[in-house]
Amino acid sequence: MRDIFSDMQARVGCQYISDLPRYRKAVWFELCRMPSNEWESSQLDDFSRYVFGMSYPALVEIMRDLGTVS
């Protein structure tokens, strides 16, 4: 399986993984564009908690409410 932390670091162009929470807007945009089946659900949840401070299911629910993901 791929590593979402490294993948997202490359996609948003930040130097360190620890910088990802400072790039929330760019991370949000990329998450809406990327298929989530490329990563394990536990990794998505860890990533979501690290960057956004909430579980991945909660994040997906917000994305659905905003119409950014189907």
Backbone atoms as SQL, in Angstrom:
CREATE TABLE atoms (id INTEGER PRIMARY KEY, chain TEXT, resi INTEGER, resn TEXT, atom TEXT, x REAL, y REAL, z REAL);
INSERT INTO atoms VALUES
  (1, 'A', 1, 'MET', 'N', 0.824, -1.196, 0.000),
  (2, 'A', 1, 'MET', 'CA', 0.000, 0.000, 0.000),
  (3, 'A', 1, 'MET', 'C', 0.863, 1.253, 0.000),
  (4, 'A', 2, 'ARG', 'N', 0.320, 2.273, -0.554),
  (5, 'A', 2, 'ARG', 'CA', 1.008, 3.563, -0.612),
  (6, 'A', 2, 'ARG', 'C', 0.892, 4.283, 0.729),
  (7, 'A', 3, 'ASP', 'N', 1.703, 5.310, 0.904),
  (8, 'A', 3, 'ASP', 'CA', 1.693, 6.107, 2.125),
  (9, 'A', 3, 'ASP', 'C', 1.078, 7.466, 1.825),
  (10, 'A', 4, 'ILE', 'N', -0.085, 7.735, 2.404),
  (11, 'A', 4, 'ILE', 'CA', -0.788, 8.989, 2.116),
  (12, 'A', 4, 'ILE', 'C', -0.008, 10.200, 2.609),
  (13, 'A', 5, 'PHE', 'N', 0.733, 10.056, 3.682),
  (14, 'A', 5, 'PHE', 'CA', 1.514, 11.176, 4.197),
  (15, 'A', 5, 'PHE', 'C', 2.553, 11.625, 3.158),
  (16, 'A', 6, 'SER', 'N', 3.298, 10.679, 2.620),
  (17, 'A', 6, 'SER', 'CA', 4.312, 11.003, 1.598),
  (18, 'A', 6, 'SER', 'C', 3.674, 11.465, 0.297),
  (19, 'A', 7, 'ASP', 'N', 2.591, 10.793, -0.093),
  (20, 'A', 7, 'ASP', 'CA', 1.888, 11.176, -1.317),
  (21, 'A', 7, 'ASP', 'C', 1.386, 12.616, -1.228),
  (22, 'A', 8, 'MET', 'N', 0.779, 12.961, -0.104),
  (23, 'A', 8, 'MET', 'CA', 0.219, 14.294, 0.053),
  (24, 'A', 8, 'MET', 'C', 1.329, 15.340, 0.168),
  (25, 'A', 9, 'GLN', 'N', 2.409, 14.985, 0.823),
  (26, 'A', 9, 'GLN', 'CA', 3.556, 15.897, 0.917),
  (27, 'A', 9, 'GLN', 'C', 4.023, 16.271, -0.495),
  (28, 'A', 10, 'ALA', 'N', 4.134, 15.297, -1.362),
  (29, 'A', 10, 'ALA', 'CA', 4.562, 15.546, -2.736),
  (30, 'A', 10, 'ALA', 'C', 3.520, 16.347, -3.514),
  (31, 'A', 11, 'ARG', 'N', 2.256, 16.034, -3.332),
  (32, 'A', 11, 'ARG', 'CA', 1.200, 16.715, -4.082),
  (33, 'A', 11, 'ARG', 'C', 1.060, 18.187, -3.715),
  (34, 'A', 12, 'VAL', 'N', 1.178, 18.506, -2.423),
  (35, 'A', 12, 'VAL', 'CA', 0.992, 19.911, -2.019),
  (36, 'A', 12, 'VAL', 'C', 2.305, 20.684, -2.022),
  (37, 'A', 13, 'GLY', 'N', 3.418, 19.969, -2.138),
  (38, 'A', 13, 'GLY', 'CA', 4.707, 20.628, -2.273),
  (39, 'A', 13, 'GLY', 'C', 5.304, 21.163, -0.993),
  (40, 'A', 14, 'CYS', 'N', 4.961, 20.553, 0.138),
  (41, 'A', 14, 'CYS', 'CA', 5.584, 21.014, 1.376),
  (42, 'A', 14, 'CYS', 'C', 6.872, 20.218, 1.611),
  (43, 'A', 15, 'GLN', 'N', 7.778, 20.846, 2.333),
  (44, 'A', 15, 'GLN', 'CA', 9.095, 20.235, 2.518),
  (45, 'A', 15, 'GLN', 'C', 9.064, 19.064, 3.492),
  (46, 'A', 16, 'TYR', 'N', 8.277, 19.192, 4.551),
  (47, 'A', 16, 'TYR', 'CA', 8.233, 18.166, 5.598),
  (48, 'A', 16, 'TYR', 'C', 6.797, 17.700, 5.818),
  (49, 'A', 17, 'ILE', 'N', 6.658, 16.446, 6.176),
  (50, 'A', 17, 'ILE', 'CA', 5.341, 15.914, 6.505),
  (51, 'A', 17, 'ILE', 'C', 4.728, 16.690, 7.666),
  (52, 'A', 18, 'SER', 'N', 5.557, 17.130, 8.582),
  (53, 'A', 18, 'SER', 'CA', 5.050, 17.883, 9.734),
  (54, 'A', 18, 'SER', 'C', 4.434, 19.223, 9.320),
  (55, 'A', 19, 'ASP', 'N', 4.674, 19.667, 8.097),
  (56, 'A', 19, 'ASP', 'CA', 4.082, 20.913, 7.596),
  (57, 'A', 19, 'ASP', 'C', 2.662, 20.724, 7.058),
  (58, 'A', 20, 'LEU', 'N', 2.223, 19.502, 6.869),
  (59, 'A', 20, 'LEU', 'CA', 0.917, 19.256, 6.248),
  (60, 'A', 20, 'LEU', 'C', -0.236, 19.985, 6.934),
  (61, 'A', 21, 'PRO', 'N', -0.306, 20.046, 8.273),
  (62, 'A', 21, 'PRO', 'CA', -1.424, 20.782, 8.878),
  (63, 'A', 21, 'PRO', 'C', -1.454, 22.267, 8.488),
  (64, 'A', 22, 'ARG', 'N', -0.334, 22.828, 8.111),
  (65, 'A', 22, 'ARG', 'CA', -0.300, 24.236, 7.672),
  (66, 'A', 22, 'ARG', 'C', -0.785, 24.393, 6.229),
  (67, 'A', 23, 'TYR', 'N', -0.942, 23.287, 5.540),
  (68, 'A', 23, 'TYR', 'CA', -1.387, 23.288, 4.139),
  (69, 'A', 23, 'TYR', 'C', -2.791, 22.696, 4.027),
  (70, 'A', 24, 'ARG', 'N', -3.617, 22.889, 5.044),
  (71, 'A', 24, 'ARG', 'CA', -4.948, 22.257, 5.077),
  (72, 'A', 24, 'ARG', 'C', -5.779, 22.518, 3.830),
  (73, 'A', 25, 'LYS', 'N', -5.763, 23.730, 3.354),
  (74, 'A', 25, 'LYS', 'CA', -6.584, 24.065, 2.177),
  (75, 'A', 25, 'LYS', 'C', -6.129, 23.254, 0.962),
  (76, 'A', 26, 'ALA', 'N', -4.834, 23.192, 0.733),
  (77, 'A', 26, 'ALA', 'CA', -4.300, 22.421, -0.394),
  (78, 'A', 26, 'ALA', 'C', -4.542, 20.926, -0.194),
  (79, 'A', 27, 'VAL', 'N', -4.395, 20.458, 1.040),
  (80, 'A', 27, 'VAL', 'CA', -4.643, 19.045, 1.346),
  (81, 'A', 27, 'VAL', 'C', -6.111, 18.716, 1.084),
  (82, 'A', 28, 'TRP', 'N', -7.013, 19.584, 1.529),
  (83, 'A', 28, 'TRP', 'CA', -8.454, 19.395, 1.304),
  (84, 'A', 28, 'TRP', 'C', -8.735, 19.253, -0.190),
  (85, 'A', 29, 'PHE', 'N', -8.183, 20.165, -0.975),
  (86, 'A', 29, 'PHE', 'CA', -8.381, 20.143, -2.420),
  (87, 'A', 29, 'PHE', 'C', -7.905, 18.816, -3.016),
  (88, 'A', 30, 'GLU', 'N', -6.734, 18.369, -2.602),
  (89, 'A', 30, 'GLU', 'CA', -6.187, 17.114, -3.125),
  (90, 'A', 30, 'GLU', 'C', -7.011, 15.911, -2.680),
  (91, 'A', 31, 'LEU', 'N', -7.457, 15.906, -1.432),
  (92, 'A', 31, 'LEU', 'CA', -8.281, 14.795, -0.945),
  (93, 'A', 31, 'LEU', 'C', -9.578, 14.678, -1.740),
  (94, 'A', 32, 'CYS', 'N', -10.130, 15.795, -2.126),
  (95, 'A', 32, 'CYS', 'CA', -11.368, 15.776, -2.912),
  (96, 'A', 32, 'CYS', 'C', -11.133, 15.220, -4.315),
  (97, 'A', 33, 'ARG', 'N', -9.935, 15.354, -4.818),
  (98, 'A', 33, 'ARG', 'CA', -9.592, 14.896, -6.175),
  (99, 'A', 33, 'ARG', 'C', -9.101, 13.456, -6.222),
  (100, 'A', 34, 'MET', 'N', -8.562, 12.960, -5.127),
  (101, 'A', 34, 'MET', 'CA', -7.890, 11.666, -5.129),
  (102, 'A', 34, 'MET', 'C', -8.841, 10.529, -4.729),
  (103, 'A', 35, 'PRO', 'N', -8.721, 9.369, -5.369),
  (104, 'A', 35, 'PRO', 'CA', -9.535, 8.222, -4.951),
  (105, 'A', 35, 'PRO', 'C', -9.016, 7.664, -3.619),
  (106, 'A', 36, 'SER', 'N', -9.897, 7.523, -2.662),
  (107, 'A', 36, 'SER', 'CA', -9.483, 7.087, -1.323),
  (108, 'A', 36, 'SER', 'C', -9.111, 5.605, -1.266),
  (109, 'A', 37, 'ASN', 'N', -9.450, 4.837, -2.284),
  (110, 'A', 37, 'ASN', 'CA', -9.154, 3.403, -2.247),
  (111, 'A', 37, 'ASN', 'C', -7.669, 3.088, -2.454),
  (112, 'A', 38, 'GLU', 'N', -6.846, 4.108, -2.615),
  (113, 'A', 38, 'GLU', 'CA', -5.411, 3.891, -2.767),
  (114, 'A', 38, 'GLU', 'C', -4.713, 3.675, -1.423),
  (115, 'A', 39, 'TRP', 'N', -5.431, 3.935, -0.323),
  (116, 'A', 39, 'TRP', 'CA', -4.838, 3.809, 1.009),
  (117, 'A', 39, 'TRP', 'C', -5.759, 3.019, 1.914),
  (118, 'A', 40, 'GLU', 'N', -5.178, 2.416, 2.937),
  (119, 'A', 40, 'GLU', 'CA', -5.960, 1.672, 3.921),
  (120, 'A', 40, 'GLU', 'C', -6.779, 2.645, 4.749),
  (121, 'A', 41, 'SER', 'N', -7.940, 2.195, 5.202),
  (122, 'A', 41, 'SER', 'CA', -8.825, 3.077, 5.971),
  (123, 'A', 41, 'SER', 'C', -8.158, 3.563, 7.260),
  (124, 'A', 42, 'SER', 'N', -7.353, 2.727, 7.891),
  (125, 'A', 42, 'SER', 'CA', -6.676, 3.155, 9.128),
  (126, 'A', 42, 'SER', 'C', -5.671, 4.269, 8.833),
  (127, 'A', 43, 'GLN', 'N', -5.022, 4.203, 7.667),
  (128, 'A', 43, 'GLN', 'CA', -4.070, 5.243, 7.295),
  (129, 'A', 43, 'GLN', 'C', -4.800, 6.554, 6.977),
  (130, 'A', 44, 'LEU', 'N', -5.938, 6.462, 6.300),
  (131, 'A', 44, 'LEU', 'CA', -6.743, 7.648, 6.017),
  (132, 'A', 44, 'LEU', 'C', -7.206, 8.303, 7.313),
  (133, 'A', 45, 'ASP', 'N', -7.587, 7.487, 8.274),
  (134, 'A', 45, 'ASP', 'CA', -8.043, 8.017, 9.545),
  (135, 'A', 45, 'ASP', 'C', -6.891, 8.691, 10.300),
  (136, 'A', 46, 'ASP', 'N', -5.742, 8.044, 10.340),
  (137, 'A', 46, 'ASP', 'CA', -4.564, 8.644, 10.989),
  (138, 'A', 46, 'ASP', 'C', -4.205, 9.972, 10.332),
  (139, 'A', 47, 'PHE', 'N', -4.234, 10.002, 9.012),
  (140, 'A', 47, 'PHE', 'CA', -3.903, 11.210, 8.266),
  (141, 'A', 47, 'PHE', 'C', -4.898, 12.330, 8.561),
  (142, 'A', 48, 'SER', 'N', -6.175, 12.000, 8.523),
  (143, 'A', 48, 'SER', 'CA', -7.216, 12.985, 8.771),
  (144, 'A', 48, 'SER', 'C', -7.108, 13.566, 10.178),
  (145, 'A', 49, 'ARG', 'N', -6.855, 12.717, 11.148),
  (146, 'A', 49, 'ARG', 'CA', -6.694, 13.192, 12.526),
  (147, 'A', 49, 'ARG', 'C', -5.463, 14.087, 12.648),
  (148, 'A', 50, 'TYR', 'N', -4.386, 13.748, 11.954),
  (149, 'A', 50, 'TYR', 'CA', -3.155, 14.532, 12.025),
  (150, 'A', 50, 'TYR', 'C', -3.325, 15.907, 11.388),
  (151, 'A', 51, 'VAL', 'N', -3.926, 15.948, 10.216),
  (152, 'A', 51, 'VAL', 'CA', -4.024, 17.210, 9.470),
  (153, 'A', 51, 'VAL', 'C', -5.229, 18.049, 9.909),
  (154, 'A', 52, 'PHE', 'N', -6.381, 17.399, 10.085),
  (155, 'A', 52, 'PHE', 'CA', -7.619, 18.142, 10.336),
  (156, 'A', 52, 'PHE', 'C', -8.156, 18.018, 11.761),
  (157, 'A', 53, 'GLY', 'N', -7.600, 17.092, 12.527),
  (158, 'A', 53, 'GLY', 'CA', -8.056, 16.923, 13.906),
  (159, 'A', 53, 'GLY', 'C', -9.401, 16.234, 14.037),
  (160, 'A', 54, 'MET', 'N', -9.766, 15.429, 13.033),
  (161, 'A', 54, 'MET', 'CA', -11.026, 14.689, 13.088),
  (162, 'A', 54, 'MET', 'C', -10.869, 13.365, 12.348),
  (163, 'A', 55, 'SER', 'N', -11.767, 12.447, 12.624),
  (164, 'A', 55, 'SER', 'CA', -11.706, 11.139, 11.976),
  (165, 'A', 55, 'SER', 'C', -11.994, 11.271, 10.480),
  (166, 'A', 56, 'TYR', 'N', -11.547, 10.292, 9.720),
  (167, 'A', 56, 'TYR', 'CA', -11.785, 10.328, 8.276),
  (168, 'A', 56, 'TYR', 'C', -13.274, 10.232, 7.942),
  (169, 'A', 57, 'PRO', 'N', -14.051, 9.364, 8.619),
  (170, 'A', 57, 'PRO', 'CA', -15.492, 9.352, 8.321),
  (171, 'A', 57, 'PRO', 'C', -16.163, 10.714, 8.562),
  (172, 'A', 58, 'ALA', 'N', -15.749, 11.415, 9.605),
  (173, 'A', 58, 'ALA', 'CA', -16.311, 12.747, 9.869),
  (174, 'A', 58, 'ALA', 'C', -15.912, 13.713, 8.756),
  (175, 'A', 59, 'LEU', 'N', -14.687, 13.614, 8.296),
  (176, 'A', 59, 'LEU', 'CA', -14.204, 14.479, 7.216),
  (177, 'A', 59, 'LEU', 'C', -14.972, 14.215, 5.926),
  (178, 'A', 60, 'VAL', 'N', -15.193, 12.950, 5.623),
  (179, 'A', 60, 'VAL', 'CA', -15.948, 12.588, 4.408),
  (180, 'A', 60, 'VAL', 'C', -17.373, 13.114, 4.510),
  (181, 'A', 61, 'GLU', 'N', -17.972, 13.055, 5.688),
  (182, 'A', 61, 'GLU', 'CA', -19.328, 13.571, 5.872),
  (183, 'A', 61, 'GLU', 'C', -19.375, 15.082, 5.594),
  (184, 'A', 62, 'ILE', 'N', -18.383, 15.800, 6.047),
  (185, 'A', 62, 'ILE', 'CA', -18.309, 17.243, 5.773),
  (186, 'A', 62, 'ILE', 'C', -18.143, 17.474, 4.273),
  (187, 'A', 63, 'MET', 'N', -17.286, 16.686, 3.638),
  (188, 'A', 63, 'MET', 'CA', -17.083, 16.822, 2.193),
  (189, 'A', 63, 'MET', 'C', -18.393, 16.581, 1.448),
  (190, 'A', 64, 'ARG', 'N', -19.154, 15.583, 1.875),
  (191, 'A', 64, 'ARG', 'CA', -20.448, 15.298, 1.237),
  (192, 'A', 64, 'ARG', 'C', -21.411, 16.458, 1.450),
  (193, 'A', 65, 'ASP', 'N', -21.453, 16.980, 2.678),
  (194, 'A', 65, 'ASP', 'CA', -22.351, 18.096, 2.972),
  (195, 'A', 65, 'ASP', 'C', -22.021, 19.311, 2.111),
  (196, 'A', 66, 'LEU', 'N', -20.740, 19.510, 1.841),
  (197, 'A', 66, 'LEU', 'CA', -20.306, 20.643, 1.029),
  (198, 'A', 66, 'LEU', 'C', -20.387, 20.341, -0.471),
  (199, 'A', 67, 'GLY', 'N', -20.647, 19.090, -0.808),
  (200, 'A', 67, 'GLY', 'CA', -20.748, 18.713, -2.210),
  (201, 'A', 67, 'GLY', 'C', -19.417, 18.583, -2.917),
  (202, 'A', 68, 'THR', 'N', -18.343, 18.381, -2.148),
  (203, 'A', 68, 'THR', 'CA', -17.017, 18.273, -2.770),
  (204, 'A', 68, 'THR', 'C', -16.631, 16.832, -3.051),
  (205, 'A', 69, 'VAL', 'N', -17.415, 15.878, -2.574),
  (206, 'A', 69, 'VAL', 'CA', -17.167, 14.461, -2.840),
  (207, 'A', 69, 'VAL', 'C', -18.516, 13.761, -2.894),
  (208, 'A', 70, 'SER', 'N', -18.602, 12.717, -3.724),
  (209, 'A', 70, 'SER', 'CA', -19.871, 12.000, -3.853),
  (210, 'A', 70, 'SER', 'C', -19.908, 10.758, -3.017);
